[in-house]
């Protein structure tokens, strides 16, 4: 599927971007991820954050009640983001160096999508 070495984030990112409130429960976050077949959500907080399926799994593994645990308690705040015109190879390097699997895509002040390590791997394979 490797189209060429100039593939940009906007060509492989997931859209529309799914979001969730920081006050929502972890159960609600898990339901949104399941319903949209995705593994991360941007959290509409200030600054924006991200909650992932790994965060949800951590709540369950720790024996916490996901219905009683707020997203704000498990999310990562102040996440890195990328512009839609960034090259996929640059995103891959960024994910590797930061040890992350999801990057929100931001166009100006607007969150417009999400790129995952799965998107990157599929494109570079």
Backbone as JSON Lines, residues from 0, in Angstrom:
{"i":0,"aa":"X","n":[0.82,-1.19,0.0],"ca":[0.0,0.0,0.0],"c":[0.86,1.26,0.0]}
{"i":1,"aa":"X","n":[2.14,1.13,0.11],"ca":[3.03,2.27,0.17],"c":[2.93,3.08,-1.12]}
{"i":2,"aa":"X","n":[2.17,4.18,-1.07],"ca":[1.94,5.01,-2.26],"c":[3.21,5.68,-2.73]}
{"i":3,"aa":"X","n":[3.84,6.43,-1.88],"ca":[5.14,7.02,-2.15],"c":[5.68,7.59,-0.85]}
{"i":4,"aa":"X","n":[6.87,8.1,-0.89],"ca":[7.52,8.56,0.33],"c":[7.04,9.95,0.77]}
{"i":5,"aa":"X","n":[6.08,10.52,0.07],"ca":[5.6,11.86,0.4],"c":[4.19,11.84,1.0]}
{"i":6,"aa":"X","n":[3.76,10.72,1.55],"ca":[2.44,10.63,2.14],"c":[2.35,11.53,3.36]}
{"i":7,"aa":"X","n":[1.27,12.26,3.45],"ca":[1.06,13.2,4.55],"c":[0.0,12.65,5.5]}
{"i":8,"aa":"X","n":[0.04,13.14,6.73],"ca":[-0.88,12.7,7.78],"c":[-2.33,12.77,7.32]}
{"i":9,"aa":"X","n":[-2.72,13.85,6.66],"ca":[-4.12,14.04,6.26],"c":[-4.63,12.92,5.36]}
{"i":10,"aa":"X","n":[-3.73,12.19,4.73],"ca":[-4.13,11.11,3.83],"c":[-4.45,9.81,4.57]}
{"i":11,"aa":"X","n":[-4.0,9.68,5.81],"ca":[-4.19,8.42,6.54],"c":[-4.89,8.59,7.89]}
{"i":12,"aa":"X","n":[-5.08,9.82,8.35],"ca":[-5.67,10.04,9.67],"c":[-7.14,9.62,9.7]}
{"i":13,"aa":"X","n":[-7.61,9.3,10.9],"ca":[-9.01,8.95,11.1],"c":[-9.82,10.23,11.29]}
{"i":14,"aa":"X","n":[-10.93,10.31,10.57],"ca":[-11.85,11.44,10.71],"c":[-13.27,10.9,10.66]}
{"i":15,"aa":"X","n":[-14.25,11.55,11.21],"ca":[-14.08,12.74,12.03],"c":[-13.45,12.37,13.36]}
{"i":16,"aa":"X","n":[-12.89,13.36,14.02],"ca":[-12.26,13.15,15.32],"c":[-13.33,12.94,16.37]}
{"i":17,"aa":"X","n":[-13.17,11.9,17.16],"ca":[-14.1,11.63,18.25],"c":[-13.53,12.22,19.53]}
{"i":18,"aa":"X","n":[-14.38,12.89,20.29],"ca":[-13.96,13.54,21.53],"c":[-14.83,13.09,22.69]}
{"i":19,"aa":"X","n":[-14.36,13.41,23.9],"ca":[-15.13,13.11,25.1],"c":[-14.79,14.15,26.16]}
{"i":20,"aa":"X","n":[-15.73,14.41,27.03],"ca":[-15.52,15.35,28.13],"c":[-14.65,14.73,29.21]}
{"i":21,"aa":"X","n":[-13.88,15.55,29.89],"ca":[-13.05,15.05,30.98],"c":[-13.89,14.56,32.15]}
{"i":22,"aa":"X","n":[-15.14,15.0,32.23],"ca":[-16.02,14.57,33.32],"c":[-16.77,13.29,33.01]}
{"i":23,"aa":"X","n":[-16.68,12.81,31.77],"ca":[-17.33,11.56,31.4],"c":[-16.67,10.39,32.14]}
{"i":24,"aa":"X","n":[-17.4,9.31,32.27],"ca":[-16.83,8.13,32.93],"c":[-15.97,7.35,31.95]}
{"i":25,"aa":"X","n":[-15.09,6.55,32.51],"ca":[-14.26,5.68,31.7],"c":[-15.13,4.68,30.93]}
{"i":26,"aa":"X","n":[-16.25,4.27,31.53],"ca":[-17.19,3.4,30.81],"c":[-17.71,4.09,29.56]}
{"i":27,"aa":"X","n":[-18.07,5.37,29.67],"ca":[-18.55,6.11,28.51],"c":[-17.46,6.2,27.44]}
{"i":28,"aa":"X","n":[-16.22,6.44,27.86],"ca":[-15.11,6.51,26.9],"c":[-14.95,5.17,26.17]}
{"i":29,"aa":"X","n":[-15.03,4.08,26.92],"ca":[-14.9,2.75,26.32],"c":[-16.02,2.49,25.32]}
{"i":30,"aa":"X","n":[-17.23,2.94,25.63],"ca":[-18.36,2.74,24.73],"c":[-18.17,3.52,23.43]}
{"i":31,"aa":"X","n":[-17.68,4.77,23.53],"ca":[-17.45,5.57,22.33],"c":[-16.37,4.92,21.46]}
{"i":32,"aa":"X","n":[-15.3,4.46,22.11],"ca":[-14.23,3.79,21.35],"c":[-14.76,2.54,20.66]}
{"i":33,"aa":"X","n":[-15.54,1.75,21.37],"ca":[-16.11,0.52,20.79],"c":[-17.04,0.85,19.63]}
{"i":34,"aa":"X","n":[-17.93,1.82,19.84],"ca":[-18.93,2.16,18.83],"c":[-18.31,2.71,17.55]}
{"i":35,"aa":"X","n":[-17.14,3.32,17.66],"ca":[-16.48,3.92,16.49],"c":[-15.27,3.1,16.03]}
{"i":36,"aa":"X","n":[-15.04,1.97,16.68],"ca":[-13.92,1.08,16.35],"c":[-12.6,1.85,16.32]}
{"i":37,"aa":"X","n":[-12.35,2.57,17.41],"ca":[-11.11,3.33,17.57],"c":[-10.53,3.04,18.94]}
{"i":38,"aa":"X","n":[-9.3,3.47,19.17],"ca":[-8.66,3.16,20.45],"c":[-8.16,4.39,21.2]}
{"i":39,"aa":"X","n":[-8.61,5.59,20.79],"ca":[-8.23,6.8,21.51],"c":[-9.24,7.91,21.22]}
{"i":40,"aa":"X","n":[-9.41,8.77,22.21],"ca":[-10.3,9.93,22.09],"c":[-9.57,11.17,22.56]}
{"i":41,"aa":"X","n":[-9.82,12.3,21.91],"ca":[-9.32,13.57,22.42],"c":[-10.28,14.01,23.52]}
{"i":42,"aa":"X","n":[-9.71,14.44,24.64],"ca":[-10.49,14.9,25.77],"c":[-10.61,16.41,25.68]}
{"i":43,"aa":"X","n":[-11.85,16.89,25.71],"ca":[-12.11,18.32,25.57],"c":[-11.92,18.99,26.94]}
{"i":44,"aa":"X","n":[-10.67,19.21,27.26],"ca":[-10.3,19.88,28.49],"c":[-9.33,20.99,28.12]}
{"i":45,"aa":"X","n":[-8.89,21.74,29.09],"ca":[-7.93,22.8,28.81],"c":[-6.69,22.59,29.66]}
{"i":46,"aa":"X","n":[-5.56,22.21,29.08],"ca":[-5.35,21.92,27.67],"c":[-6.0,20.58,27.3]}
{"i":47,"aa":"X","n":[-6.23,20.36,26.0],"ca":[-6.82,19.08,25.58],"c":[-5.94,17.91,26.0]}
{"i":48,"aa":"X","n":[-6.58,16.78,26.18],"ca":[-5.87,15.57,26.56],"c":[-6.24,14.43,25.64]}
{"i":49,"aa":"X","n":[-5.82,13.24,26.02],"ca":[-6.15,12.04,25.26],"c":[-6.4,10.91,26.25]}
{"i":50,"aa":"X","n":[-7.38,10.09,25.94],"ca":[-7.64,8.87,26.71],"c":[-7.62,7.73,25.72]}
{"i":51,"aa":"X","n":[-6.95,6.64,26.09],"ca":[-6.77,5.52,25.18],"c":[-7.35,4.24,25.76]}
{"i":52,"aa":"X","n":[-7.44,3.23,24.92],"ca":[-7.91,1.93,25.39],"c":[-6.97,1.37,26.45]}
{"i":53,"aa":"X","n":[-5.7,1.71,26.39],"ca":[-4.74,1.28,27.41],"c":[-5.1,1.9,28.76]}
{"i":54,"aa":"X","n":[-5.55,3.16,28.76],"ca":[-5.99,3.81,30.0],"c":[-7.2,3.09,30.58]}
{"i":55,"aa":"X","n":[-8.14,2.73,29.71],"ca":[-9.34,2.0,30.14],"c":[-8.94,0.66,30.74]}
{"i":56,"aa":"X","n":[-8.06,-0.04,30.08],"ca":[-7.58,-1.33,30.56],"c":[-6.91,-1.19,31.93]}
{"i":57,"aa":"X","n":[-6.16,-0.11,32.12],"ca":[-5.51,0.14,33.4],"c":[-6.49,0.31,34.54]}
{"i":58,"aa":"X","n":[-7.6,0.99,34.28],"ca":[-8.64,1.16,35.29],"c":[-9.18,-0.2,35.73]}
{"i":59,"aa":"X","n":[-9.51,-1.03,34.76],"ca":[-10.05,-2.35,35.05],"c":[-9.01,-3.2,35.78]}
{"i":60,"aa":"X","n":[-7.78,-3.21,35.3],"ca":[-6.71,-4.02,35.89],"c":[-6.42,-3.61,37.34]}
{"i":61,"aa":"X","n":[-6.6,-2.32,37.63],"ca":[-6.38,-1.83,38.99],"c":[-7.57,-2.08,39.91]}
{"i":62,"aa":"X","n":[-8.64,-2.66,39.37],"ca":[-9.81,-2.96,40.19],"c":[-10.69,-1.76,40.47]}
{"i":63,"aa":"X","n":[-10.49,-0.68,39.7],"ca":[-11.33,0.52,39.86],"c":[-12.61,0.34,39.07]}
{"i":64,"aa":"X","n":[-13.66,1.0,39.5],"ca":[-14.95,0.93,38.82],"c":[-14.95,1.92,37.66]}
{"i":65,"aa":"X","n":[-14.96,1.46,36.42],"ca":[-14.91,2.37,35.28],"c":[-16.12,3.3,35.2]}
{"i":66,"aa":"X","n":[-17.24,2.87,35.76],"ca":[-18.44,3.73,35.75],"c":[-18.3,4.88,36.74]}
{"i":67,"aa":"X","n":[-17.45,4.7,37.75],"ca":[-17.25,5.71,38.78],"c":[-15.94,6.48,38.63]}
{"i":68,"aa":"X","n":[-15.15,6.12,37.64],"ca":[-13.86,6.78,37.41],"c":[-14.02,7.76,36.26]}
{"i":69,"aa":"X","n":[-13.68,9.02,36.5],"ca":[-13.79,10.05,35.47],"c":[-12.6,9.98,34.52]}
{"i":70,"aa":"X","n":[-12.83,10.32,33.27],"ca":[-11.78,10.34,32.26],"c":[-10.62,11.21,32.73]}
{"i":71,"aa":"X","n":[-10.89,12.33,33.39],"ca":[-9.83,13.24,33.84],"c":[-8.83,12.57,34.77]}
{"i":72,"aa":"X","n":[-9.26,11.49,35.44],"ca":[-8.39,10.78,36.37],"c":[-7.37,9.89,35.68]}
{"i":73,"aa":"X","n":[-7.6,9.54,34.42],"ca":[-6.71,8.6,33.73],"c":[-6.14,9.13,32.42]}
{"i":74,"aa":"X","n":[-6.63,10.26,31.95],"ca":[-6.19,10.79,30.66],"c":[-4.76,11.34,30.75]}
{"i":75,"aa":"X","n":[-4.15,11.52,29.6],"ca":[-2.89,12.22,29.5],"c":[-3.22,13.64,29.05]}
{"i":76,"aa":"X","n":[-2.78,14.62,29.85],"ca":[-3.05,16.02,29.52],"c":[-1.87,16.61,28.75]}
{"i":77,"aa":"X","n":[-2.16,17.66,28.01],"ca":[-1.1,18.35,27.29],"c":[-0.4,17.48,26.27]}
{"i":78,"aa":"X","n":[-1.18,16.77,25.46],"ca":[-0.63,15.83,24.49],"c":[0.05,16.52,23.31]}
{"i":79,"aa":"X","n":[0.97,15.8,22.73],"ca":[1.6,16.25,21.49],"c":[0.56,16.18,20.37]}
{"i":80,"aa":"X","n":[0.72,17.0,19.36],"ca":[-0.15,16.94,18.19],"c":[0.68,17.2,16.95]}
{"i":81,"aa":"X","n":[0.09,16.94,15.79],"ca":[0.8,17.13,14.53],"c":[-0.1,17.87,13.55]}
{"i":82,"aa":"X","n":[0.49,18.59,12.6],"ca":[-0.3,19.24,11.54],"c":[-0.64,18.23,10.45]}
{"i":83,"aa":"X","n":[-1.71,18.48,9.69],"ca":[-2.14,17.53,8.67],"c":[-1.15,17.36,7.52]}
{"i":84,"aa":"X","n":[-0.25,18.31,7.32],"ca":[0.68,18.21,6.19],"c":[2.02,17.57,6.56]}
{"i":85,"aa":"X","n":[2.16,17.08,7.79],"ca":[3.4,16.43,8.2],"c":[3.55,15.09,7.47]}
{"i":86,"aa":"X","n":[4.77,14.75,7.09],"ca":[5.03,13.49,6.4],"c":[4.91,12.32,7.37]}
{"i":87,"aa":"X","n":[4.4,11.2,6.86],"ca":[4.21,10.0,7.67],"c":[5.51,9.53,8.31]}
{"i":88,"aa":"X","n":[6.62,9.61,7.6],"ca":[7.9,9.2,8.16],"c":[8.25,10.03,9.39]}
{"i":89,"aa":"X","n":[7.9,11.32,9.37],"ca":[8.16,12.19,10.52],"c":[7.26,11.79,11.7]}
{"i":90,"aa":"X","n":[6.03,11.42,11.41],"ca":[5.11,10.97,12.46],"c":[5.64,9.68,13.08]}
{"i":91,"aa":"X","n":[6.11,8.76,12.25],"ca":[6.66,7.49,12.75],"c":[7.83,7.75,13.69]}
{"i":92,"aa":"X","n":[8.71,8.65,13.3],"ca":[9.87,8.97,14.13],"c":[9.43,9.61,15.45]}
{"i":93,"aa":"X","n":[8.45,10.48,15.38],"ca":[7.93,11.15,16.57],"c":[7.31,10.14,17.53]}
{"i":94,"aa":"X","n":[6.48,9.25,17.0],"ca":[5.84,8.23,17.85],"c":[6.88,7.34,18.51]}
{"i":95,"aa":"X","n":[7.9,6.96,17.75],"ca":[8.95,6.1,18.28],"c":[9.73,6.81,19.38]}
{"i":96,"aa":"X","n":[10.14,8.05,19.12],"ca":[10.96,8.76,20.11],"c":[10.18,9.11,21.37]}
{"i":97,"aa":"X","n":[8.86,9.35,21.24],"ca":[8.04,9.7,22.4],"c":[7.4,8.48,23.05]}
{"i":98,"aa":"X","n":[7.45,7.34,22.38],"ca":[6.85,6.13,22.92],"c":[5.34,6.2,23.0]}
{"i":99,"aa":"X","n":[4.72,6.77,21.95],"ca":[3.26,6.91,21.93],"c":[2.68,6.26,20.69]}
{"i":100,"aa":"X","n":[1.36,5.99,20.73],"ca":[0.7,5.3,19.62],"c":[-0.37,6.13,18.93]}
{"i":101,"aa":"X","n":[-0.7,7.31,19.47],"ca":[-1.74,8.16,18.89],"c":[-1.3,9.61,18.94]}
{"i":102,"aa":"X","n":[-1.6,10.33,17.87],"ca":[-1.33,11.77,17.82],"c":[-2.55,12.48,17.24]}
{"i":103,"aa":"X","n":[-3.14,13.41,18.0],"ca":[-4.19,14.22,17.42],"c":[-3.62,15.08,16.29]}
{"i":104,"aa":"X","n":[-4.44,15.32,15.28],"ca":[-4.04,16.14,14.15],"c":[-4.73,17.49,14.3]}
{"i":105,"aa":"X","n":[-3.93,18.56,14.29],"ca":[-4.44,19.91,14.53],"c":[-4.14,20.78,13.32]}
{"i":106,"aa":"X","n":[-5.19,21.45,12.82],"ca":[-5.06,22.4,11.71],"c":[-5.37,23.77,12.29]}
{"i":107,"aa":"X","n":[-4.34,24.57,12.52],"ca":[-4.53,25.84,13.21],"c":[-4.91,25.57,14.66]}
{"i":108,"aa":"X","n":[-6.1,26.02,15.07],"ca":[-6.59,25.78,16.42],"c":[-7.6,24.64,16.47]}
{"i":109,"aa":"X","n":[-7.84,23.99,15.35],"ca":[-8.89,22.97,15.28],"c":[-8.31,21.56,15.25]}
{"i":110,"aa":"X","n":[-8.85,20.7,16.13],"ca":[-8.52,19.28,16.09],"c":[-9.35,18.66,14.97]}
{"i":111,"aa":"X","n":[-8.66,18.05,13.98],"ca":[-9.36,17.58,12.79],"c":[-9.29,16.07,12.57]}
{"i":112,"aa":"X","n":[-8.47,15.38,13.33],"ca":[-8.35,13.94,13.14],"c":[-7.4,13.33,14.14]}
{"i":113,"aa":"X","n":[-7.17,12.03,13.97],"ca":[-6.24,11.29,14.83],"c":[-5.44,10.36,13.94]}
{"i":114,"aa":"X","n":[-4.13,10.31,14.17],"ca":[-3.3,9.36,13.45],"c":[-2.75,8.38,14.49]}
{"i":115,"aa":"X","n":[-2.81,7.11,14.15],"ca":[-2.35,6.07,15.08],"c":[-1.15,5.34,14.5]}
{"i":116,"aa":"X","n":[-0.47,4.61,15.36],"ca":[0.66,3.81,14.9],"c":[0.2,2.77,13.89]}
{"i":117,"aa":"X","n":[-1.04,2.31,14.01],"ca":[-1.59,1.36,13.04],"c":[-1.73,2.03,11.66]}
{"i":118,"aa":"X","n":[-2.19,3.28,11.64],"ca":[-2.29,4.03,10.37],"c":[-0.92,4.15,9.73]}
{"i":119,"aa":"X","n":[0.07,4.52,10.54],"ca":[1.44,4.71,10.05],"c":[2.01,3.41,9.52]}
{"i":120,"aa":"X","n":[1.86,2.35,10.3],"ca":[2.4,1.04,9.9],"c":[1.75,0.56,8.59]}
{"i":121,"aa":"X","n":[0.45,0.72,8.47],"ca":[-0.25,0.29,7.25],"c":[0.27,1.06,6.04]}
{"i":122,"aa":"X","n":[0.54,2.33,6.22],"ca":[1.0,3.15,5.11],"c":[2.45,2.83,4.71]}
{"i":123,"aa":"X","n":[3.28,2.56,5.69],"ca":[4.69,2.33,5.41],"c":[5.01,0.88,5.06]}
{"i":124,"aa":"X","n":[4.03,-0.01,5.24],"ca":[4.28,-1.44,4.96],"c":[4.41,-1.7,3.47]}
